[in-house]
Amino acid sequence: MNIQFNPEDFRCKRPFHVEPTNIVSVNDDMQRVTDEASAMNKRIHYYSRLTSPADRALIAPDHVLPAPDEIYVYSPLGTAFKVDSCTDGYGKNSSIVTIFMIWNTMMGTSILSIPWGIKQAGFTSGIILILLMGILTLYCCYRVVKSRKMIPLIDTSNWEFPDVCKYYFGSFGQWSSLLFSMVSLVGAMVVYWVLMSNFLFNTGKFIYNFVHDINVTEIVPGTNGSNKVICPSAASGHPPQNRSMIITSGNNTGFELFEEWWNKSQTVPFYLIAVLLPLLNLKSPSFFAKFNVLGTVSVVYLVFLVTVKAARLGIHLEYNWFTENDFFVPEFRILFPQLTGVLTLAFFIHNCVITLLQNNRNQEKNVRDLSIAYFLVGLTYLYVGVIIFASFPSPPLSKECIEQNFLDNFPSDDIMSFVARIFLLFQMMTVYPLLGYLARVQLLRQFFGNAYPSVFHVLILNIAIVGAGVAMARFYPNIGGIIRYSGATCGLAFVFVYPSLIYVISLHRAGQLTWPALIIHIFIILLGLANLIAQFLL
């Protein structure tokens, strides 16, 4: 919604949208939005539609605006952040808080696939690609941040990047940005469903074996000793299932029955429907946004787990630049685009970076803070990916055994992995309704003008989204593949094409376009297109 303000008033004002039945108090269920505020919101919403963003004929007076409400920024990677309101024209967040928010928003499920991506690309080329993709996506993100300021004679202070796309490309920019945004959201939700099925399966298996004092061993190759590492896909070449061999058990029949009804791909993905589908139909999932700290805890714990495992396993590296042997992969491999696809989503924050930086108290330091945040994200990915790859015990196992979710390389009875799965499972179950809510708002509001037109509309949309997740968990539970396909698809628009095209067009209209700038940005667009095409060829 567009609410326009007097430019001479430097006090912080921003759009607001109030749904009285959706906003509740932190401590109780009483509504904290008055009927007067709700009516005034509808009145301003009506007047704001009567003029274009460039027309300042209708300006909302100060006295009609209620106090700022809660705003949350949702990342397709799985994090929700509360954006504090601002006073005196400046955001409340310091640079350190802004950097942390960007880091935490960007860190998502992709971190679990980084070691696999390095294995696909080769150790040396994997490190180089992480650095190059971090720099390239940072530059494109910088172009997104600067895109609003290159529009003359229009107040763009409340615009997001899709608004900029609509300004330059009309309805095509509006609908295409919606399409690619939905690809990133639904792709993230599908990855979440696959991972939640994985974590719920392994967690349930650990608890059942512990309660019934059952000692099992996986029917897969692995190392011996207390720091066991397994190769689930060695025998079949497919993602690991739940087949086990009993070593010590008091009730073989009960264990076999449990394994029949507790299957990673055939039963567990359907069990999640009973819990998550009702949560998706809630009008407002703001309650779950309070658990966004779990994202930080999960990432910190993963770094701790990686460090401990590496200290116990040691370093296992051998440099073979172009040849492959039984235990090691070459330093450079033709499969490297699979890593670039994963990294496109791993460094993806372009659709919400403007909102995050708007609340930075030091607006003149936005570029610096964004660069530091990208540096920290890249450093985290490098640390986890390099340490897992280097410490993977080769021999006796081959580096090819590194799974798309590196936690699958640790058996279900591993205590540290069990704790990590518990953290990640609970975090994803609280973030999943937030992603579904954002998908619903973007899609249904675009088609029906209302984020909740009816229970029927919402239920049909949620069944389709959940169905996609169940189907993938049942037939294609490969998170690395899902991440690289969705990352390369949405990244083509938001990371490579739109920021570059908008910059070139704005320079051309200002008469400042040069041949070097044109060639560089066309090259960036071609890189994004090649990145997408390569995902389907390799």
C-alpha positions in Angstrom: 0.0 0.0 0.0 1.3 3.4 -0.9 0.9 6.1 1.7 2.4 9.5 0.8 3.9 12.0 3.3 4.9 15.6 3.2 8.6 15.6 2.2 9.3 18.5 4.6 8.3 16.2 7.5 11.5 14.4 8.4 10.0 12.2 11.1 9.9 8.6 10.2 6.7 7.4 8.5 6.0 4.2 6.8 3.1 2.3 5.3 1.0 0.2 7.6 -1.6 -2.4 7.1 -3.8 -3.6 10.0 -5.8 -6.8 10.2 -7.5 -6.5 13.6 -8.1 -10.2 13.8 -4.5 -11.1 13.0 -2.5 -8.9 15.5 -2.5 -10.1 19.0 -0.6 -9.2 22.1 2.6 -11.0 23.1 1.1 -12.0 26.4 -2.5 -12.6 25.7 -5.0 -13.0 22.8 -6.7 -9.6 23.2 -6.8 -7.4 20.1 -4.5 -4.4 20.4 -5.8 -2.6 17.3 -8.8 -0.4 17.9 -11.7 -0.2 15.5 -10.8 3.5 14.9 -7.3 2.5 13.8 -8.7 -0.2 11.6 -11.2 2.1 9.9 -8.6 4.8 9.4 -6.3 2.2 7.8 -9.1 1.3 5.3 -9.7 5.0 4.6 -6.0 5.7 3.8 -5.8 2.4 1.8 -8.7 3.7 -0.3 -7.2 7.2 -0.9 -3.8 5.8 -1.7 -5.2 3.9 -4.6 -6.6 7.1 -6.2 -3.2 8.4 -7.2 0.0 7.1 -8.7 3.2 7.0 -6.6 4.5 10.0 -8.4 1.4 12.1 -7.6 1.7 13.8 -4.2 -1.8 15.3 -4.3 -3.0 13.1 -1.4 -0.7 13.2 1.6 -1.6 11.4 4.8 -1.7 13.9 7.7 0.3 13.1 10.8 -2.7 12.8 13.1 -4.4 10.0 11.2 -1.5 7.5 11.5 -1.6 5.0 14.4 1.4 3.9 16.3 3.8 1.6 14.4 2.9 -2.0 14.4 5.1 -5.0 14.2 6.8 -5.7 10.9 8.6 -8.9 10.0 10.9 -9.6 7.1 10.7 -13.2 5.8 13.6 -14.8 3.9 13.0 -17.7 1.5 15.9 -19.4 3.1 14.0 -19.8 6.3 14.4 -16.9 8.7 12.0 -14.3 10.0 13.1 -11.0 11.5 11.3 -8.3 13.4 12.1 -4.9 11.9 11.9 -2.3 14.6 10.2 1.0 13.9 12.2 4.2 13.5 12.1 7.6 15.0 13.4 11.0 13.9 13.9 9.7 10.3 16.5 7.0 11.3 16.4 3.3 12.0 17.1 2.0 15.4 19.5 -0.8 14.4 23.2 -0.3 14.7 25.5 -1.5 12.0 26.4 -4.6 14.0 22.7 -5.5 14.4 22.1 -4.9 10.6 25.1 -7.1 9.7 23.9 -9.8 12.0 20.4 -9.7 10.6 21.6 -10.0 7.0 24.0 -12.9 8.0 21.2 -14.7 9.8 18.7 -14.1 7.1 21.0 -15.5 4.4 22.1 -18.5 6.3 19.7 -21.3 5.5 19.3 -24.9 4.4 22.0 -24.4 1.7 24.7 -24.7 4.3 23.9 -28.5 4.6 24.7 -28.9 0.9 27.9 -26.8 0.6 30.2 -29.8 1.3 28.4 -31.8 -1.4 28.8 -28.9 -3.8 32.5 -28.7 -3.1 32.8 -32.4 -3.8 30.9 -32.0 -7.1 33.1 -29.0 -8.2 36.4 -30.3 -6.8 38.2 -29.0 -3.7 40.2 -26.2 -5.2 37.6 -25.1 -7.7 34.9 -25.2 -5.0 36.8 -22.8 -2.8 37.4 -20.5 -5.8 33.7 -20.6 -6.8 32.5 -19.8 -3.3 34.7 -16.7 -3.3 33.7 -15.6 -6.9 30.0 -16.2 -6.4 30.1 -14.3 -3.2 31.7 -11.3 -4.9 29.3 -11.5 -7.9 26.1 -11.8 -5.9 27.3 -9.0 -3.6 27.8 -6.7 -6.5 24.3 -7.5 -7.9 22.9 -7.0 -4.4 24.6 -3.6 -4.3 22.9 -2.8 -7.6 19.5 -3.7 -6.1 20.2 -1.4 -3.1 21.1 1.5 -5.4 18.3 0.9 -8.0 15.7 3.1 -6.2 18.0 6.1 -6.1 18.5 6.1 -9.9 14.8 6.8 -10.5 14.4 10.6 -10.9 11.5 12.9 -9.8 9.7 10.2 -7.9 9.6 9.5 -4.1 10.8 5.9 -3.9 11.5 5.8 -0.2 8.8 3.2 0.4 9.6 1.1 -2.7 10.8 -2.5 -2.7 12.7 -4.1 -5.6 9.5 -5.5 -7.2 8.2 -1.9 -7.4 11.4 -0.9 -9.2 11.0 -3.8 -11.6 7.4 -2.7 -12.3 8.6 0.9 -12.9 11.1 -0.2 -15.6 9.3 -3.2 -17.1 5.6 -2.5 -16.5 3.2 -5.4 -15.8 5.8 -7.9 -17.1 8.2 -6.9 -14.4 5.5 -7.1 -11.8 4.3 -10.6 -12.8 7.7 -12.0 -13.6 9.0 -10.8 -10.2 6.0 -12.5 -8.6 6.7 -15.7 -10.5 10.4 -15.9 -9.6 9.6 -14.9 -6.0 7.2 -17.8 -5.8 9.8 -20.1 -7.2 12.2 -19.2 -4.4 9.5 -19.5 -1.7 8.0 -22.8 -2.9 11.5 -24.2 -3.6 12.5 -23.4 -0.1 9.3 -25.0 1.3 9.9 -28.2 -0.7 13.5 -28.4 0.6 12.1 -27.8 4.1 9.6 -30.7 3.7 12.4 -33.1 2.5 14.7 -32.1 5.3 11.9 -32.2 8.0 11.0 -35.8 6.8 14.7 -36.7 7.0 15.2 -35.2 10.5 11.9 -36.5 11.9 12.7 -40.0 10.6 16.2 -40.1 12.1 15.0 -38.5 15.4 12.2 -41.0 15.7 14.5 -43.9 14.9 17.0 -42.7 17.6 14.3 -42.4 20.2 12.8 -45.8 19.4 16.1 -47.6 19.5 17.1 -45.9 22.8 13.8 -46.6 24.5 13.7 -50.3 23.5 17.5 -50.7 24.0 18.0 -51.8 20.4 21.5 -51.7 18.9 21.5 -51.5 15.1 23.9 -51.0 12.4 23.2 -49.5 9.0 23.6 -51.8 5.9 26.0 -49.4 4.4 29.8 -49.0 4.3 31.3 -47.0 7.1 34.2 -46.4 9.4 34.7 -48.2 12.7 35.1 -46.7 16.1 33.3 -44.1 18.2 33.4 -41.4 15.4 31.5 -43.4 12.8 31.0 -42.0 9.4 28.8 -43.8 6.8 28.3 -43.8 3.1 24.5 -44.3 2.7 24.4 -44.0 -1.1 27.4 -46.3 -1.8 25.4 -49.5 -2.5 22.4 -48.2 -4.5 23.4 -44.8 -5.7 20.2 -43.4 -4.2 19.4 -41.4 -1.1 19.6 -43.5 2.1 16.5 -45.3 3.2 15.8 -46.8 6.7 16.9 -50.4 6.2 18.9 -51.6 9.2 20.3 -54.8 10.6 19.7 -55.7 14.2 22.7 -56.5 16.4 20.9 -56.7 19.8 17.2 -56.6 20.2 14.7 -58.0 22.6 11.8 -57.9 20.1 12.6 -58.4 16.5 8.9 -58.5 15.4 8.3 -55.1 17.0 11.3 -53.6 15.4 10.4 -54.9 11.9 6.9 -53.4 12.4 8.4 -50.1 13.4 10.6 -50.0 10.3 7.6 -50.8 8.1 5.6 -47.8 9.5 8.5 -45.5 10.0 10.0 -45.2 6.5 11.9 -42.1 5.4 10.2 -41.7 2.0 7.0 -43.8 2.2 5.4 -42.8 5.5 7.1 -40.0 7.4 6.5 -37.3 4.7 2.8 -38.0 5.1 2.9 -37.8 8.9 4.0 -34.2 8.7 0.8 -33.2 6.9 -1.2 -33.7 10.1 0.9 -31.1 11.9 1.9 -28.6 9.3 -1.2 -28.3 7.0 -3.4 -26.9 9.8 -0.7 -24.4 10.7 -0.5 -23.2 7.1 -4.2 -22.2 7.3 -3.8 -19.8 10.2 -4.6 -16.2 9.2 -1.5 -14.9 10.8 1.5 -17.0 11.8 3.2 -14.1 13.6 3.6 -16.3 16.7 6.1 -18.5 14.9 8.3 -15.5 14.1 9.3 -15.3 17.8 11.4 -18.4 17.2 13.7 -16.9 14.6 16.5 -17.1 17.2 16.5 -20.8 16.6 18.1 -20.2 13.1 21.1 -18.6 14.8 21.3 -21.4 17.4 21.2 -24.0 14.6 23.9 -22.5 12.5 26.2 -21.9 15.5 25.7 -25.5 16.6 26.4 -26.8 13.1 29.7 -24.9 13.2 30.5 -26.4 16.6 29.6 -29.9 15.3 31.8 -29.6 12.3 34.7 -28.4 14.4 34.4 -31.3 16.9 34.0 -33.9 14.1 37.0 -32.5 12.2 39.2 -32.6 15.4 38.3 -36.2 16.0 38.5 -37.4 12.4 41.6 -35.5 11.3 42.4 -34.1 7.8 42.2 -36.4 4.8 43.3 -34.7 1.6 45.2 -35.7 -1.5 45.6 -33.4 -4.5 44.8 -34.9 -7.9 44.3 -32.0 -10.3 42.5 -33.7 -13.1 42.5 -37.4 -12.4 40.1 -39.4 -10.1 41.0 -42.4 -8.0 39.1 -44.7 -5.6 39.1 -42.3 -2.7 39.6 -38.7 -3.9 38.0 -36.5 -6.5 39.9 -34.1 -8.9 40.6 -30.5 -7.9 38.6 -29.4 -10.9 35.5 -31.2 -12.2 33.1 -30.5 -15.0 30.2 -30.7 -12.5 31.1 -27.4 -11.0 27.8 -25.7 -12.1 26.0 -27.8 -9.5 27.8 -25.8 -6.9 27.1 -22.5 -8.5 23.4 -23.3 -8.5 23.5 -24.1 -4.8 25.5 -20.9 -4.1 23.0 -18.7 -6.1 20.4 -19.6 -3.4 22.9 -19.6 -0.6 23.8 -16.0 -1.3 20.3 -14.9 -2.2 18.9 -12.0 -0.2 18.1 -9.6 -3.1 14.3 -9.6 -2.7 14.4 -8.3 0.9 17.7 -6.5 1.3 16.2 -3.1 0.8 13.8 -3.6 3.8 16.7 -4.9 6.0 18.9 -1.9 5.2 16.1 0.7 5.5 16.2 0.2 9.3 20.0 0.8 9.5 20.7 3.8 11.7 23.8 4.6 9.6 22.3 4.8 6.1 25.6 6.1 4.6 27.2 2.8 5.7 24.8 0.5 4.0 27.3 -0.7 1.4 29.9 -1.3 4.0 27.6 -3.3 6.3 26.2 -5.3 3.4 29.8 -6.2 2.3 30.7 -7.3 5.8 27.6 -9.4 6.0 28.4 -11.1 2.7 32.0 -11.7 3.9 30.8 -13.4 7.1 28.3 -15.5 5.1 31.0 -16.6 2.7 33.4 -17.3 5.5 30.8 -19.5 7.2 30.1 -21.4 4.0 33.8 -21.9 3.4 34.5 -23.1 6.9 31.7 -25.7 7.0 32.3 -26.9 3.4 36.1 -27.1 3.6 36.2 -28.7 7.0 33.6 -31.4 6.2 35.3 -32.2 2.9 38.8 -32.2 4.3 38.0 -34.3 7.4 35.8 -36.8 5.5 37.7 -40.1 6.2 39.3 -41.1 2.8 40.4 -43.8 2.9 38.5 -46.0 3.8 35.6 -44.1 2.3 35.6 -42.2 -0.9 35.0 -38.5 -1.1 32.1 -39.4 -3.5 30.2 -40.6 -0.4 29.6 -37.0 0.9 25.8 -36.6 0.9 23.7 -33.7 -0.3 22.8 -33.3 3.4 26.1 -33.9 5.2 24.3 -34.9 8.4 23.3 -38.1 6.5 26.9 -39.1 6.7 26.5 -39.6 10.4 24.4 -42.5 11.7 21.1 -42.0 13.4 22.5 -43.0 16.8 25.2 -40.3 16.7 24.4 -38.0 19.7 25.8 -34.8 18.2 24.0 -35.3 14.9 20.8 -36.2 16.8 20.9 -32.8 18.7 21.5 -31.0 15.4 18.5 -32.7 13.8 16.3 -31.8 16.8 17.3 -28.1 16.5 16.8 -28.0 12.8 13.5 -29.9 12.9 11.9 -27.6 15.4 13.3 -24.5 13.6 12.0 -25.6 10.3 8.6 -26.5 11.7 8.3 -22.9 13.1 9.5 -21.2 9.9 7.5 -23.3 7.4 4.2 -21.6 8.3 5.9 -18.2 7.8 7.1 -19.1 4.3 3.6 -20.4 3.5 2.1 -17.2 4.8 4.4 -15.1 2.6 3.6 -17.2 -0.5 -0.1 -16.8 0.3 0.1 -13.1 0.7 2.1 -12.6 -2.5 0.0 -14.9 -4.7 -3.6 -14.5 -3.4 -3.3 -10.7 -2.9 -2.1 -10.3 -6.5 -5.1 -12.3 -7.9 -7.9 -11.6 -5.4 -6.8 -8.4 -3.7 -6.9 -10.2 -0.4 -4.4 -12.4 1.4 -7.2 -14.5 2.8 -10.1 -14.4 0.4 -11.7 -17.5 1.9 -10.8 -20.7 3.7 -11.4 -22.6 0.5 -8.9 -20.5 -1.5 -6.2 -20.8 1.2 -6.8 -24.5 1.7 -6.4 -25.2 -2.1 -3.2 -23.2 -2.2 -1.7 -24.9 0.9 -2.7 -28.4 -0.3 -0.8 -27.7 -3.6 2.3 -26.5 -1.7 2.2 -29.4 0.7 1.6 -31.8 -2.1 4.7 -30.6 -3.9 6.7 -31.2 -0.7 5.4 -34.6 -0.1 5.9 -35.7 -3.8 9.5 -34.5 -3.7 10.2 -36.2 -0.3 8.7 -39.4 -1.7 10.2 -39.5 -5.2 13.1 -37.0 -5.3 14.5 -36.4 -1.8 17.7 -34.7 -3.1 18.0 -31.4 -1.4 21.1 -30.4 -3.4 19.3 -30.9 -6.6 16.2 -29.0 -5.5 18.3 -26.1 -4.1 20.4 -25.7 -7.2 17.4 -25.8 -9.6 15.3 -23.3 -7.6 18.4 -21.2 -6.8 19.4 -20.9 -10.5 15.9 -20.2 -11.6 15.0 -17.4 -9.1 18.6 -16.1 -9.2 18.4 -15.6 -13.0 15.8 -12.9 -12.4 16.6 -11.3 -9.0 20.4 -11.8 -8.9 21.6 -11.5 -12.5 19.1 -10.1 -15.0 17.0 -7.5 -13.3 19.7 -5.6 -11.3 22.0 -5.5 -14.4 19.2 -4.5 -16.9 17.9 -1.8 -14.6 21.3 -0.3 -14.1 22.0 -0.3 -17.9 18.6 1.3 -18.6 19.0 3.9 -16.0 22.5 4.8 -17.3 21.1 5.0 -20.8 18.3 7.3 -19.8 20.7 9.6 -18.0 23.1 9.6 -21.0 25.9 8.0 -19.0 26.1 4.5 -20.5 29.5 3.4 -21.6 30.6 0.4 -23.6 32.6 -1.2 -20.7 29.5 -0.9 -18.4 27.3 -2.4 -21.1 29.6 -5.3 -21.8 30.2 -6.1 -18.1 26.5 -6.2 -17.3 25.6 -8.2 -20.4 28.3 -10.7 -19.4 26.7 -10.9 -15.9 23.3 -11.7 -17.5 24.9 -14.4 -19.7 26.5 -15.9 -16.6 23.1 -16.2 -14.9 21.5 -17.7 -18.1 24.4 -20.2 -18.4 24.1 -21.1 -14.7 20.4 -22.0 -15.2 21.0 -24.0 -18.4 23.9 -25.9 -16.9 21.7 -27.3 -14.1 19.7 -29.3 -16.6 22.7 -30.5 -18.6 24.8 -31.9 -15.7 
